[in-house]
Amino acid sequence: HHGVARCECHPGYGLASDIKGCEDMDECVFGIADCSHGCINTRGSFSCVCNAGYELGADGKRCYRIEMEIVDGCESNNGGCSHHCRHSAFGPQCSCDQGFQLDADQKTCVDVDECAAGDGCCEQDCFNTPGGYECGCQAGYILSLDGCTCDDVNECAIKNDICEHICQNTVGSFQC
């Protein structure tokens, strides 16, 4: 055809309706892309995308499952934890039994001294034990059922021959 101009477009573009200009062709809509999971149209081209847990193959179209070996860090040596180990995405996470707390290394559990910290409920004497504490009472007192407070012992009622004449109970002691 002599004297008739014919327009062509670069790959990824098609001739516009005016037969003069070029416009982007959506390869995803027309099915040209042939992506196995998803397609994103770009100017003059397209990109294939994969669902979570998959990666794009070398052909740029097919998706392949990502084989991830999930290693439970707690299976070996309890993850280095002295008490409890919980598997997480960031590796082993250690925790302790009640009455213990994680040391600076975030793995070793050390005893909490409730007596020194003032966390005990003891009215008189406090004795730290591994993972807890016990209350005690001074002479003339007995530990009450709540395990914390101390009740006065009535020495006169327990031993009636403690005094030669009259026995008078006092707080924490007695007088004859």
OpenMM code with the backbone's topology and positions (N, CA, C; nanometers):
from openmm import Vec3, app, unit

residues = "HIS HIS GLY VAL ALA ARG CYS GLU CYS HIS PRO GLY TYR GLY LEU ALA SER ASP ILE LYS GLY CYS GLU ASP MET ASP GLU CYS VAL PHE GLY ILE ALA ASP CYS SER HIS GLY CYS ILE ASN THR ARG GLY SER PHE SER CYS VAL CYS ASN ALA GLY TYR GLU LEU GLY ALA ASP GLY LYS ARG CYS TYR ARG ILE GLU MET GLU ILE VAL ASP GLY CYS GLU SER ASN ASN GLY GLY CYS SER HIS HIS CYS ARG HIS SER ALA PHE GLY PRO GLN CYS SER CYS ASP GLN GLY PHE GLN LEU ASP ALA ASP GLN LYS THR CYS VAL ASP VAL ASP GLU CYS ALA ALA GLY ASP GLY CYS CYS GLU GLN ASP CYS PHE ASN THR PRO GLY GLY TYR GLU CYS GLY CYS GLN ALA GLY TYR ILE LEU SER LEU ASP GLY CYS THR CYS ASP ASP VAL ASN GLU CYS ALA ILE LYS ASN ASP ILE CYS GLU HIS ILE CYS GLN ASN THR VAL GLY SER PHE GLN CYS".split()
positions = [
    Vec3(0.0843, -0.1176, 0.0000),
    Vec3(0.0000, 0.0000, 0.0000),
    Vec3(0.0880, 0.1228, 0.0000),
    Vec3(0.0875, 0.1900, -0.1030),
    Vec3(0.1705, 0.3095, -0.1137),
    Vec3(0.0987, 0.4294, -0.0573),
    Vec3(0.1720, 0.5062, 0.0273),
    Vec3(0.1205, 0.6297, 0.0824),
    Vec3(0.0284, 0.6142, 0.2011),
    Vec3(0.0070, 0.4944, 0.2492),
    Vec3(-0.0794, 0.4719, 0.3656),
    Vec3(0.0098, 0.4395, 0.4853),
    Vec3(-0.0039, 0.5172, 0.5912),
    Vec3(0.0749, 0.4933, 0.7130),
    Vec3(0.0108, 0.3820, 0.7939),
    Vec3(0.0957, 0.2966, 0.8487),
    Vec3(0.0468, 0.1864, 0.9320),
    Vec3(0.1174, 0.1929, 1.0672),
    Vec3(0.0431, 0.2001, 1.1758),
    Vec3(0.1019, 0.2138, 1.3096),
    Vec3(0.1176, 0.0783, 1.3751),
    Vec3(0.2273, 0.0646, 1.4491),
    Vec3(0.2513, -0.0556, 1.5292),
    Vec3(0.2884, -0.0120, 1.6702),
    Vec3(0.2632, -0.0995, 1.7657),
    Vec3(0.2922, -0.0676, 1.9057),
    Vec3(0.3992, -0.1617, 1.9598),
    Vec3(0.4700, -0.1158, 2.0631),
    Vec3(0.5694, -0.1988, 2.1317),
    Vec3(0.4975, -0.3143, 2.2017),
    Vec3(0.5713, -0.4232, 2.2323),
    Vec3(0.5092, -0.5358, 2.3034),
    Vec3(0.4464, -0.4878, 2.4344),
    Vec3(0.3305, -0.5404, 2.4675),
    Vec3(0.2594, -0.5018, 2.5885),
    Vec3(0.1619, -0.3880, 2.5653),
    Vec3(0.1613, -0.3323, 2.4443),
    Vec3(0.0700, -0.2238, 2.4091),
    Vec3(-0.0072, -0.2666, 2.2852),
    Vec3(-0.1289, -0.2161, 2.2743),
    Vec3(-0.2128, -0.2434, 2.1572),
    Vec3(-0.2572, -0.1136, 2.0942),
    Vec3(-0.2964, -0.1209, 1.9681),
    Vec3(-0.3412, -0.0035, 1.8949),
    Vec3(-0.4709, 0.0487, 1.9547),
    Vec3(-0.4725, 0.1782, 1.9799),
    Vec3(-0.5913, 0.2416, 2.0377),
    Vec3(-0.7032, 0.2457, 1.9349),
    Vec3(-0.8249, 0.2789, 1.9776),
    Vec3(-0.9416, 0.2817, 1.8883),
    Vec3(-0.9272, 0.3832, 1.7743),
    Vec3(-0.8421, 0.4862, 1.7917),
    Vec3(-0.8210, 0.5851, 1.6845),
    Vec3(-0.7229, 0.5342, 1.5786),
    Vec3(-0.6690, 0.4139, 1.6013),
    Vec3(-0.5760, 0.3455, 1.5116),
    Vec3(-0.4464, 0.4258, 1.4917),
    Vec3(-0.4213, 0.5191, 1.5813),
    Vec3(-0.2993, 0.5993, 1.5720),
    Vec3(-0.2140, 0.5835, 1.6980),
    Vec3(-0.2766, 0.5887, 1.8120),
    Vec3(-0.2038, 0.5822, 1.9387),
    Vec3(-0.1955, 0.4405, 1.9929),
    Vec3(-0.1110, 0.4238, 2.0906),
    Vec3(-0.0952, 0.2931, 2.1568),
    Vec3(-0.1406, 0.3051, 2.3022),
    Vec3(-0.2029, 0.1998, 2.3530),
    Vec3(-0.2454, 0.1970, 2.4931),
    Vec3(-0.2044, 0.0649, 2.5560),
    Vec3(-0.1853, 0.0706, 2.6896),
    Vec3(-0.1423, -0.0481, 2.7646),
    Vec3(-0.2440, -0.1597, 2.7486),
    Vec3(-0.1928, -0.2791, 2.7281),
    Vec3(-0.2769, -0.3967, 2.7153),
    Vec3(-0.2700, -0.4714, 2.8496),
    Vec3(-0.3835, -0.5003, 2.9112),
    Vec3(-0.3863, -0.5699, 3.0400),
    Vec3(-0.3745, -0.7200, 3.0149),
    Vec3(-0.2511, -0.7700, 3.0227),
    Vec3(-0.2246, -0.9124, 2.9963),
    Vec3(-0.2958, -1.0022, 3.0965),
    Vec3(-0.3202, -0.9491, 3.2163),
    Vec3(-0.3878, -1.0283, 3.3203),
    Vec3(-0.5334, -1.0550, 3.2804),
    Vec3(-0.6026, -0.9527, 3.2285),
    Vec3(-0.7437, -0.9651, 3.1896),
    Vec3(-0.7585, -1.0532, 3.0660),
    Vec3(-0.6662, -1.0345, 2.9705),
    Vec3(-0.6761, -1.1103, 2.8441),
    Vec3(-0.6254, -1.2536, 2.8562),
    Vec3(-0.5676, -1.2898, 2.9728),
    Vec3(-0.5203, -1.4267, 2.9926),
    Vec3(-0.3875, -1.4554, 2.9258),
    Vec3(-0.3208, -1.3537, 2.8779),
    Vec3(-0.1914, -1.3705, 2.8112),
    Vec3(-0.0828, -1.4028, 2.9146),
    Vec3(-0.0994, -1.3500, 3.0356),
    Vec3(0.0019, -1.3637, 3.1400),
    Vec3(0.0247, -1.5083, 3.1803),
    Vec3(-0.0823, -1.5868, 3.1938),
    Vec3(-0.0743, -1.7276, 3.2306),
    Vec3(-0.0004, -1.7491, 3.3643),
    Vec3(-0.0338, -1.6647, 3.4634),
    Vec3(0.0255, -1.6787, 3.5976),
    Vec3(-0.0479, -1.7880, 3.6741),
    Vec3(0.0279, -1.8669, 3.7531),
    Vec3(-0.0376, -1.9774, 3.8244),
    Vec3(-0.1186, -1.9314, 3.9457),
    Vec3(-0.0816, -1.8204, 4.0128),
    Vec3(-0.1572, -1.7748, 4.1292),
    Vec3(-0.2246, -1.6400, 4.1065),
    Vec3(-0.1459, -1.5368, 4.0837),
    Vec3(-0.2021, -1.4032, 4.0698),
    Vec3(-0.1226, -1.3213, 3.9696),
    Vec3(-0.1864, -1.2167, 3.9179),
    Vec3(-0.1255, -1.1335, 3.8154),
    Vec3(-0.1458, -0.9861, 3.8488),
    Vec3(-0.0404, -0.9051, 3.8301),
    Vec3(-0.0496, -0.7600, 3.8477),
    Vec3(-0.0096, -0.6959, 3.7156),
    Vec3(-0.0993, -0.6165, 3.6604),
    Vec3(-0.0695, -0.5471, 3.5346),
    Vec3(0.0237, -0.4295, 3.5616),
    Vec3(0.1235, -0.4120, 3.4772),
    Vec3(0.2137, -0.2962, 3.4835),
    Vec3(0.2117, -0.2311, 3.3461),
    Vec3(0.2631, -0.1098, 3.3321),
    Vec3(0.2637, -0.0412, 3.2021),
    Vec3(0.3491, -0.1191, 3.1035),
    Vec3(0.2850, -0.1721, 3.0023),
    Vec3(0.3545, -0.2448, 2.8971),
    Vec3(0.3920, -0.3870, 2.9319),
    Vec3(0.3557, -0.4333, 3.0517),
    Vec3(0.3930, -0.5681, 3.0912),
    Vec3(0.3025, -0.6174, 3.2038),
    Vec3(0.3505, -0.7134, 3.2801),
    Vec3(0.2767, -0.7697, 3.3932),
    Vec3(0.3759, -0.8383, 3.4858),
    Vec3(0.3311, -0.8679, 3.6073),
    Vec3(0.4109, -0.9455, 3.7031),
    Vec3(0.3225, -1.0515, 3.7646),
    Vec3(0.3762, -1.1713, 3.7760),
    Vec3(0.3045, -1.2784, 3.8447),
    Vec3(0.3408, -1.2735, 3.9934),
    Vec3(0.2436, -1.3027, 4.0773),
    Vec3(0.2649, -1.3081, 4.2222),
    Vec3(0.2145, -1.4414, 4.2753),
    Vec3(0.2703, -1.4807, 4.3895),
    Vec3(0.2335, -1.6096, 4.4494),
    Vec3(0.1652, -1.5889, 4.5842),
    Vec3(0.0851, -1.6867, 4.6218),
    Vec3(0.0192, -1.6861, 4.7527),
    Vec3(0.1239, -1.7067, 4.8622),
    Vec3(0.0868, -1.6759, 4.9857),
    Vec3(0.1763, -1.6940, 5.1003),
    Vec3(0.2205, -1.8395, 5.1094),
    Vec3(0.3475, -1.8592, 5.1373),
    Vec3(0.4017, -1.9945, 5.1484),
    Vec3(0.4520, -2.0487, 5.0163),
    Vec3(0.4460, -1.9662, 4.9094),
    Vec3(0.4922, -2.0056, 4.7765),
    Vec3(0.5903, -1.9010, 4.7260),
    Vec3(0.6762, -1.9437, 4.6334),
    Vec3(0.7674, -1.8481, 4.5700),
    Vec3(0.7622, -1.8670, 4.4197),
    Vec3(0.7915, -1.7583, 4.3488),
    Vec3(0.7864, -1.7562, 4.2028),
    Vec3(0.9037, -1.8333, 4.1460),
    Vec3(0.8739, -1.9186, 4.0487),
    Vec3(0.9771, -1.9977, 3.9831),
    Vec3(1.0585, -1.9131, 3.8856),
    Vec3(1.1614, -1.9729, 3.8293),
    Vec3(1.2523, -1.9040, 3.7378),
    Vec3(1.1803, -1.8544, 3.6124),
    Vec3(1.0701, -1.9218, 3.5739),
    Vec3(0.9952, -1.8802, 3.4539),
    Vec3(0.9138, -1.7533, 3.4774),
    Vec3(0.9052, -1.7090, 3.6066),
    Vec3(0.8319, -1.5874, 3.6392),
    Vec3(0.6809, -1.6038, 3.6368),
    Vec3(0.6324, -1.7273, 3.6195),
    Vec3(0.4877, -1.7516, 3.6093),
    Vec3(0.4377, -1.8556, 3.7080),
    Vec3(0.5137, -1.9640, 3.7273),
    Vec3(0.4697, -2.0730, 3.8142),
    Vec3(0.5136, -2.0476, 3.9578),
    Vec3(0.4304, -2.0944, 4.0513),
    Vec3(0.4600, -2.0793, 4.1940),
    Vec3(0.4918, -2.2152, 4.2536),
    Vec3(0.5920, -2.2165, 4.3396),
    Vec3(0.6348, -2.3397, 4.4043),
    Vec3(0.6302, -2.3216, 4.5553),
    Vec3(0.5864, -2.4285, 4.6246),
    Vec3(0.5754, -2.4253, 4.7707),
    Vec3(0.7134, -2.4075, 4.8321),
    Vec3(0.7231, -2.3158, 4.9294),
    Vec3(0.8488, -2.2937, 5.0007),
    Vec3(0.8606, -2.4024, 5.1070),
    Vec3(0.9663, -2.4781, 5.0998),
    Vec3(0.9886, -2.5841, 5.1985),
    Vec3(1.0673, -2.5251, 5.3138),
    Vec3(0.9977, -2.5013, 5.4242),
    Vec3(1.0638, -2.4466, 5.5425),
    Vec3(1.0691, -2.5534, 5.6497),
    Vec3(1.1876, -2.5808, 5.6949),
    Vec3(1.2010, -2.6761, 5.8041),
    Vec3(1.1887, -2.5971, 5.9337),
    Vec3(1.0809, -2.6223, 6.0041),
    Vec3(1.0576, -2.5522, 6.1296),
    Vec3(1.1253, -2.6319, 6.2403),
    Vec3(1.2245, -2.5698, 6.2997),
    Vec3(1.3006, -2.6346, 6.4057),
    Vec3(1.2482, -2.5841, 6.5398),
    Vec3(1.2072, -2.6772, 6.6241),
    Vec3(1.1605, -2.6424, 6.7578),
    Vec3(1.2831, -2.6355, 6.8480),
    Vec3(1.3233, -2.5127, 6.8818),
    Vec3(1.4419, -2.4903, 6.9637),
    Vec3(1.4309, -2.5484, 7.1028),
    Vec3(1.3109, -2.5840, 7.1454),
    Vec3(1.2920, -2.6388, 7.2795),
    Vec3(1.3212, -2.7893, 7.2846),
    Vec3(1.3264, -2.8543, 7.1672),
    Vec3(1.3468, -2.9996, 7.1649),
    Vec3(1.4859, -3.0384, 7.2131),
    Vec3(1.5844, -2.9561, 7.1853),
    Vec3(1.7213, -2.9864, 7.2253),
    Vec3(1.7564, -2.9131, 7.3546),
    Vec3(1.7894, -2.9897, 7.4575),
    Vec3(1.8335, -2.9350, 7.5864),
    Vec3(1.7347, -2.8332, 7.6446),
    Vec3(1.6049, -2.8532, 7.6191),
    Vec3(1.4985, -2.7646, 7.6693),
    Vec3(1.5233, -2.6188, 7.6283),
    Vec3(1.5896, -2.6010, 7.5141),
    Vec3(1.6174, -2.4671, 7.4624),
    Vec3(1.7140, -2.3875, 7.5492),
    Vec3(1.7828, -2.4565, 7.6414),
    Vec3(1.8739, -2.3883, 7.7334),
    Vec3(1.8030, -2.3330, 7.8555),
    Vec3(1.6708, -2.3541, 7.8629),
    Vec3(1.5907, -2.3015, 7.9744),
    Vec3(1.6034, -2.3929, 8.0960),
    Vec3(1.6129, -2.3321, 8.2142),
    Vec3(1.6230, -2.4149, 8.3345),
    Vec3(1.4871, -2.4669, 8.3812),
    Vec3(1.3765, -2.3997, 8.3459),
    Vec3(1.2437, -2.4491, 8.3835),
    Vec3(1.1602, -2.4816, 8.2600),
    Vec3(1.0894, -2.3843, 8.2054),
    Vec3(0.9961, -2.4086, 8.0950),
    Vec3(1.0441, -2.3432, 7.9665),
    Vec3(1.0163, -2.4101, 7.8538),
    Vec3(1.0553, -2.3583, 7.7223),
    Vec3(0.9326, -2.3580, 7.6320),
    Vec3(0.9105, -2.2452, 7.5629),
    Vec3(0.8005, -2.2336, 7.4664),
    Vec3(0.8614, -2.1952, 7.3320),
    Vec3(0.8277, -2.2740, 7.2295),
    Vec3(0.8790, -2.2467, 7.0947),
    Vec3(0.8103, -2.1225, 7.0388),
    Vec3(0.8892, -2.0311, 6.9813),
    Vec3(0.8328, -1.9127, 6.9155),
    Vec3(0.9093, -1.8873, 6.7876),
    Vec3(0.8590, -1.7959, 6.7069),
    Vec3(0.9239, -1.7605, 6.5806),
    Vec3(1.0622, -1.7006, 6.6046),
    Vec3(1.0854, -1.6482, 6.7250),
    Vec3(1.2131, -1.5853, 6.7579),
    Vec3(1.3066, -1.6810, 6.8303),
    Vec3(1.2690, -1.8078, 6.8380),
    Vec3(1.3506, -1.9066, 6.9081),
    Vec3(1.2882, -1.9423, 7.0410),
    Vec3(1.3608, -2.0173, 7.1239),
    Vec3(1.3054, -2.0603, 7.2527),
    Vec3(1.2786, -1.9419, 7.3459),
    Vec3(1.1635, -1.9453, 7.4130),
    Vec3(1.1303, -1.8435, 7.5128),
    Vec3(1.1148, -1.9160, 7.6457),
    Vec3(1.1963, -1.8748, 7.7417),
    Vec3(1.1982, -1.9411, 7.8721),
    Vec3(1.1032, -1.8730, 7.9708),
    Vec3(1.0498, -1.9530, 8.0617),
    Vec3(0.9685, -1.9009, 8.1712),
    Vec3(0.9974, -1.9859, 8.2948),
    Vec3(0.9572, -1.9355, 8.4091),
    Vec3(0.9913, -2.0002, 8.5363),
    Vec3(0.8665, -2.0385, 8.6150),
    Vec3(0.8873, -2.1323, 8.7076),
    Vec3(0.7824, -2.1686, 8.8029),
    Vec3(0.7562, -2.0489, 8.8933),
    Vec3(0.6416, -2.0517, 8.9611),
    Vec3(0.6091, -1.9454, 9.0557),
    Vec3(0.7150, -1.9410, 9.1647),
    Vec3(0.7524, -1.8194, 9.2044),
    Vec3(0.8538, -1.8014, 9.3071),
    Vec3(0.9947, -1.7913, 9.2497),
    Vec3(1.0056, -1.8004, 9.1169),
    Vec3(1.1336, -1.7868, 9.0480),
    Vec3(1.1190, -1.6808, 8.9400),
    Vec3(1.2314, -1.6228, 8.8985),
    Vec3(1.2298, -1.5251, 8.7887),
    Vec3(1.3494, -1.5506, 8.6980),
    Vec3(1.3374, -1.5054, 8.5715),
    Vec3(1.4462, -1.5230, 8.4759),
    Vec3(1.5635, -1.4344, 8.5139),
    Vec3(1.6821, -1.4926, 8.5068),
    Vec3(1.8046, -1.4181, 8.5321),
    Vec3(1.8376, -1.3343, 8.4079),
    Vec3(1.9458, -1.2578, 8.4119),
    Vec3(1.9848, -1.1689, 8.3017),
    Vec3(2.0046, -1.2441, 8.1704),
    Vec3(2.0427, -1.3720, 8.1770),
    Vec3(2.0644, -1.4493, 8.0538),
    Vec3(1.9331, -1.4918, 7.9862),
    Vec3(1.8192, -1.4604, 8.0502),
    Vec3(1.6851, -1.4922, 7.9992),
    Vec3(1.6623, -1.6434, 7.9805),
    Vec3(1.7429, -1.7257, 8.0488),
    Vec3(1.7285, -1.8713, 8.0398),
    Vec3(1.7259, -1.9373, 8.1781),
    Vec3(1.8076, -1.8859, 8.2686),
    Vec3(1.8212, -1.9448, 8.4018),
    Vec3(1.7174, -1.8862, 8.4967),
    Vec3(1.6504, -1.9743, 8.5720),
    Vec3(1.5534, -1.9297, 8.6713),
    Vec3(1.6211, -1.9224, 8.8072),
    Vec3(1.6050, -1.8083, 8.8727),
    Vec3(1.6619, -1.7886, 9.0060),
    Vec3(1.5484, -1.7633, 9.1054),
    Vec3(1.5720, -1.8055, 9.2276),
    Vec3(1.4727, -1.7913, 9.3332),
    Vec3(1.4464, -1.6446, 9.3642),
    Vec3(1.3193, -1.6109, 9.3829),
    Vec3(1.2811, -1.4766, 9.4280),
    Vec3(1.2782, -1.4814, 9.5804),
    Vec3(1.3520, -1.3919, 9.6444),
    Vec3(1.3505, -1.3859, 9.7910),
    Vec3(1.2347, -1.2952, 9.8327),
    Vec3(1.1181, -1.3583, 9.8541),
    Vec3(0.9979, -1.2824, 9.8906),
    Vec3(1.0149, -1.2078, 10.0223),
    Vec3(1.0958, -1.2643, 10.1117),
    Vec3(1.1175, -1.2003, 10.2425),
    Vec3(1.1936, -1.0692, 10.2257),
    Vec3(1.3024, -1.0718, 10.1477),
    Vec3(1.3842, -0.9521, 10.1258),
    Vec3(1.3076, -0.8483, 10.0438),
    Vec3(1.2252, -0.8967, 9.9498),
    Vec3(1.1487, -0.8056, 9.8636),
    Vec3(1.0273, -0.7473, 9.9346),
    Vec3(0.9924, -0.8027, 10.0507),
    Vec3(0.8757, -0.7559, 10.1254),
    Vec3(0.7452, -0.8050, 10.0650),
    Vec3(0.7540, -0.9098, 9.9827),
    Vec3(0.6343, -0.9645, 9.9178),
    Vec3(0.5630, -1.0681, 10.0034),
    Vec3(0.6263, -1.1111, 10.1123),
    Vec3(0.5657, -1.2108, 10.1991),
    Vec3(0.4569, -1.1490, 10.2860),
    Vec3(0.3713, -1.2334, 10.3402),
    Vec3(0.2608, -1.1844, 10.4239),
    Vec3(0.2927, -1.1999, 10.5723),
    Vec3(0.4166, -1.2368, 10.6022),
    Vec3(0.4518, -1.2714, 10.7399),
    Vec3(0.4461, -1.1521, 10.8351),
    Vec3(0.3791, -1.1764, 10.9476),
    Vec3(0.3650, -1.0731, 11.0503),
    Vec3(0.4931, -1.0587, 11.1323),
    Vec3(0.5611, -1.1712, 11.1579),
    Vec3(0.6828, -1.1640, 11.2407),
    Vec3(0.8056, -1.2110, 11.1631),
    Vec3(0.8286, -1.3403, 11.1559),
    Vec3(0.9496, -1.3924, 11.0915),
    Vec3(0.9172, -1.4482, 10.9528),
    Vec3(1.0097, -1.4243, 10.8588),
    Vec3(0.9935, -1.4740, 10.7221),
    Vec3(1.1175, -1.5545, 10.6867),
    Vec3(1.0963, -1.6752, 10.6346),
    Vec3(1.2059, -1.7638, 10.5948),
    Vec3(1.1913, -1.7953, 10.4459),
    Vec3(1.2893, -1.7550, 10.3664),
    Vec3(1.2850, -1.7803, 10.2221),
    Vec3(1.3106, -1.9289, 10.1959),
    Vec3(1.2353, -1.9861, 10.1031),
    Vec3(1.2546, -2.1249, 10.0590),
    Vec3(1.2605, -2.1222, 9.9059),
    Vec3(1.3186, -2.2253, 9.8414),
    Vec3(1.3227, -2.2256, 9.6945),
    Vec3(1.1804, -2.2197, 9.6361),
    Vec3(1.1510, -2.1116, 9.5680),
    Vec3(1.0199, -2.0949, 9.5054),
    Vec3(0.9129, -2.0408, 9.5966),
    Vec3(0.9459, -2.0078, 9.7178),
    Vec3(0.8436, -1.9564, 9.8094),
    Vec3(0.9032, -1.9054, 9.9387),
    Vec3(0.8229, -1.9100, 10.0439),
    Vec3(0.8662, -1.8649, 10.1763),
    Vec3(0.7728, -1.9260, 10.2795),
    Vec3(0.8193, -1.9234, 10.4033),
    Vec3(0.7366, -1.9706, 10.5155),
    Vec3(0.7445, -1.8662, 10.6267),
    Vec3(0.6344, -1.8513, 10.6968),
    Vec3(0.6299, -1.7577, 10.8083),
    Vec3(0.6565, -1.8316, 10.9393),
    Vec3(0.7094, -1.7597, 11.0328),
    Vec3(0.7346, -1.8145, 11.1654),
    Vec3(0.7017, -1.7099, 11.2709),
    Vec3(0.6940, -1.7562, 11.3928),
    Vec3(0.6590, -1.6656, 11.5026),
    Vec3(0.7645, -1.6726, 11.6128),
    Vec3(0.7760, -1.5632, 11.6849),
    Vec3(0.8711, -1.5557, 11.7959),
    Vec3(0.8153, -1.6333, 11.9144),
    Vec3(0.8996, -1.6563, 12.0136),
    Vec3(0.8593, -1.7299, 12.1344),
    Vec3(0.7371, -1.6637, 12.1972),
    Vec3(0.6435, -1.7450, 12.2395),
    Vec3(0.5206, -1.6944, 12.3017),
    Vec3(0.4083, -1.6741, 12.2015),
    Vec3(0.4342, -1.7036, 12.0743),
    Vec3(0.3328, -1.6899, 11.9689),
    Vec3(0.3276, -1.8186, 11.8881),
    Vec3(0.2158, -1.8401, 11.8225),
    Vec3(0.1986, -1.9568, 11.7349),
    Vec3(0.1402, -1.9078, 11.6015),
    Vec3(0.1844, -1.9694, 11.4945),
    Vec3(0.1379, -1.9306, 11.3605),
    Vec3(-0.0108, -1.9631, 11.3466),
    Vec3(-0.0882, -1.8644, 11.3030),
    Vec3(-0.2327, -1.8862, 11.2884),
    Vec3(-0.2595, -1.9661, 11.1600),
    Vec3(-0.3839, -2.0067, 11.1424),
    Vec3(-0.4225, -2.0908, 11.0291),
    Vec3(-0.4016, -2.0229, 10.8938),
    Vec3(-0.3982, -1.8872, 10.8913),
    Vec3(-0.3782, -1.8181, 10.7633),
    Vec3(-0.2331, -1.8276, 10.7154),
    Vec3(-0.1436, -1.8820, 10.8016),
    Vec3(-0.0041, -1.9007, 10.7645),
    Vec3(0.0767, -1.7728, 10.7648),
    Vec3(0.0165, -1.6625, 10.8048),
    Vec3(0.0838, -1.5319, 10.8001),
    Vec3(0.0942, -1.4654, 10.9365),
    Vec3(-0.0177, -1.4605, 11.0066),
    Vec3(-0.0216, -1.3871, 11.1335),
    Vec3(0.0132, -1.4788, 11.2503),
    Vec3(0.0506, -1.4159, 11.3602),
    Vec3(0.0905, -1.4895, 11.4800),
    Vec3(-0.0094, -1.4614, 11.5930),
    Vec3(-0.0556, -1.5673, 11.6548),
    Vec3(-0.1481, -1.5547, 11.7673),
    Vec3(-0.0716, -1.5764, 11.8972),
    Vec3(-0.1137, -1.5040, 11.9983),
    Vec3(-0.0530, -1.5175, 12.1309),
    Vec3(-0.0825, -1.6564, 12.1861),
    Vec3(0.0193, -1.7168, 12.2462),
    Vec3(0.0016, -1.8466, 12.3128),
    Vec3(-0.0372, -1.8178, 12.4585),
    Vec3(-0.1463, -1.8796, 12.5036),
    Vec3(-0.1870, -1.8649, 12.6438),
    Vec3(-0.1171, -1.9750, 12.7235),
    Vec3(0.0038, -1.9401, 12.7723),
    Vec3(0.0856, -2.0377, 12.8445),
    Vec3(0.0165, -2.0869, 12.9719),
    Vec3(-0.0636, -2.0010, 13.0328),
    Vec3(-0.1335, -2.0375, 13.1572),
    Vec3(-0.2359, -2.1480, 13.1326),
    Vec3(-0.3029, -2.1435, 13.0161),
    Vec3(-0.4057, -2.2437, 12.9858),
    Vec3(-0.3429, -2.3768, 12.9443),
    Vec3(-0.2249, -2.3696, 12.8802),
    Vec3(-0.1591, -2.4920, 12.8329),
    Vec3(-0.0988, -2.5698, 12.9501),
    Vec3(-0.0237, -2.4981, 13.0348),
    Vec3(0.0398, -2.5630, 13.1516),
    Vec3(-0.0113, -2.4926, 13.2771),
    Vec3(-0.1045, -2.5569, 13.3482),
    Vec3(-0.1603, -2.4906, 13.4658),
    Vec3(-0.0664, -2.4963, 13.5862),
    Vec3(0.0392, -2.5774, 13.5807),
    Vec3(0.1348, -2.5831, 13.6919),
    Vec3(0.2603, -2.5014, 13.6607),
    Vec3(0.2505, -2.4076, 13.5654),
    Vec3(0.3648, -2.3258, 13.5244),
    Vec3(0.4030, -2.2275, 13.6353),
    Vec3(0.3042, -2.1833, 13.7121),
    Vec3(0.3289, -2.0899, 13.8226),
    Vec3(0.2928, -2.1577, 13.9559),
    Vec3(0.3602, -2.1143, 14.0634),
    Vec3(0.3331, -2.1682, 14.1959),
    Vec3(0.1983, -2.1200, 14.2481),
    Vec3(0.1647, -1.9930, 14.2158),
    Vec3(0.0373, -1.9375, 14.2619),
    Vec3(-0.0522, -1.9051, 14.1432),
    Vec3(-0.0645, -1.7770, 14.1052),
    Vec3(-0.1558, -1.7357, 13.9981),
    Vec3(-0.0751, -1.7071, 13.8714),
    Vec3(-0.1245, -1.7560, 13.7582),
    Vec3(-0.0610, -1.7332, 13.6278),
    Vec3(-0.1430, -1.6285, 13.5527),
    Vec3(-0.0723, -1.5267, 13.4995),
    Vec3(-0.1405, -1.4222, 13.4226),
    Vec3(-0.0783, -1.4188, 13.2819),
    Vec3(-0.1611, -1.4437, 13.1812),
    Vec3(-0.1124, -1.4407, 13.0431),
    Vec3(-0.0885, -1.2964, 13.0012),
    Vec3(0.0246, -1.2727, 12.9332),
    Vec3(0.0540, -1.1423, 12.8747),
    Vec3(0.0795, -1.1641, 12.7239),
    Vec3(0.0849, -1.0559, 12.6467),
    Vec3(0.1064, -1.0689, 12.5026),
    Vec3(0.2472, -1.1234, 12.4805),
    Vec3(0.2533, -1.2452, 12.4268),
    Vec3(0.3803, -1.3084, 12.3956),
    Vec3(0.4495, -1.3738, 12.5138),
    Vec3(0.3853, -1.3693, 12.6301),
    Vec3(0.4499, -1.4298, 12.7487),
    Vec3(0.3456, -1.4522, 12.8583),
    Vec3(0.3928, -1.4594, 12.9829),
    Vec3(0.3054, -1.4769, 13.0996),
    Vec3(0.3785, -1.4254, 13.2236),
    Vec3(0.3017, -1.4047, 13.3314),
    Vec3(0.3607, -1.3635, 13.4598),
    Vec3(0.3004, -1.4479, 13.5701),
    Vec3(0.3836, -1.4777, 13.6666),
    Vec3(0.3340, -1.5526, 13.7847),
    Vec3(0.3058, -1.4577, 13.8976),
] * unit.nanometer
topology = app.Topology()
chain = topology.addChain("A")
for resn in residues:
    res = topology.addResidue(resn, chain)
    for name in ("N", "CA", "C"):
        topology.addAtom(name, app.Element.getBySymbol(name[0]), res)
